[in-house]
Amino acid sequence: MPRENCYRFGDFELNPSERALTRLGASVALPPKTFDALLHMVRNAEHLVTKDELMSALWPSTFVSEANLTNIIVSLRKVLGQDAIRTVSKHGYRLVLGVQGIPGVSREIYEQFVRANELTVHRSLESMTRALQLYWICIAEDPTFAPAWAWLGRCCWFLAKFSSDHGDHVTLADAAFRRAFAIDPNLAAAHQFYTPVEADLGRAQDALARLLGRIACNPAEPQNFAGLVQVFRFCGLLSESLAAHRRVSNLDSTIATSVPHTFFLAGDYAETIDSYGGRTGYYLDAAAWASLGDRERARELLCGRLARMPLSGLMRGLMESLAAILQNRFDEADTCMRSMSVAHEPEVLVYLARHYSYIGKAESAVDALRRAAQFGFVCAPATLRGDPWLSSVRTHAEFESVMRLAEMQVEQARAMLRRHEFPLVAD
């Protein structure tokens, strides 16, 4: 299968090795710096490219005024169309023409890759299974296609968490990420998708250190901040998690983050529901409706999904236990939760702690919170103090020790931020 030697976007083809741009087969002449700017933006298509980044790429050892860059953007808009490059106020620019092909990858394989990526957005077991098959086709045709390995790893980790075939997908996810990093150690998507794996395996602080290091070198790379949304939450830093999400939105509003879970733990249930929309629903929006007092709506959501969706034992147990609680079948909820095996999902233990606390099983709730901390998830002190569903925990004799442990772990994470002189600290 022949490989592409060009980036393809809109009516254009850009050949880096030949330094040539064509539109519908006709050559388009560009001055050298204008061509370099276009190549840099195409390589980062649909993502923010900061002014500083472009200035450094075009004039690495020379001081020039920003007017030079403005003139280049004006020239590119004349060639590509006025709407092809969007100004991100006070930050930089974004090429909004989607890339349909990249050098070194055949057109057919890239189309399969794009289709697989579209399927992952739905976050259902069916869509992820279909995407998995397409990624394997991409890799079979081109084993050096690093982005396909990274997206395969993401897909495998999702299936490891939410399908019944847990063990094989854990192994495959790890192998896929290792392969992606071996091919391209700086691949942004690989770093973004590997973050949840580290966090779920109890290595949130390792992920935090890695992402802070990348941000120091790539301060405008939105995928790093998307990873921080989850990592900060795992470290008990809810304000910082929300700030990281805002930074992602400013840099690239198309990137989805795990912020609904942060809103939930922060007690903002309306924002949880709003931000959770547009993706396949499982547990979180139903839990938010229950916390808002609309038990019937929450129950209907859960029962409908349990009846029609293929689910892992973990997710089914979490949803069934909440459904039982909402119908005041507390013994059934307790039995359901005790039968669950929680592996590589410490955040679920916090949700189970809420369930146990609500039905008056404070001892079990405290145990779940301790296990979550042991496996790498720090329940934020603000959640421990303020979540109404954790009220029975706050009367337990061990509550203060749980609180002290959480505060100590939060301070460890904040100390790391201070060492990196990271600005997103909510003092």
Secondary structure, DSSP 8 states (H G I E B T S, - for coil): -----SEEETTEEEETTTTEEEETTEEE---HHHHHHHHHHHHTTTSEEEHHHHHHHHSTT----HHHHHHHHHHHHHHH-TTSEEEETTTEEEE-S-EEE-TTS-HHHHHHHHHHHHHHTT--HHHHHHHHHHHHHHHHH-TT-HHHHHHHHHHHHHHHHHSS-HHHHHHHHHHHHHHHHHH-TT-HHHHHHHHHHHHHTT-HHHHHHHHHHHHHH-TT-HHHHHHHHHHHHHTT-HHHHHHHHHHHHHH-TT---SHHHHHHHTT-HHHHHHHHTTS---SHHHHHHHHTT-HHHHHHHHHHHHHHS---HHHHHHHHHHHHHHTT-HHHHHHHHHT----S-HHHHHHHHHHHHHTT-HHHHHHHHHHHHHTT----HHHHHH-GGGTTGGGSTTHHHHHHHHHHHHHHHHHHHHHTT-S----
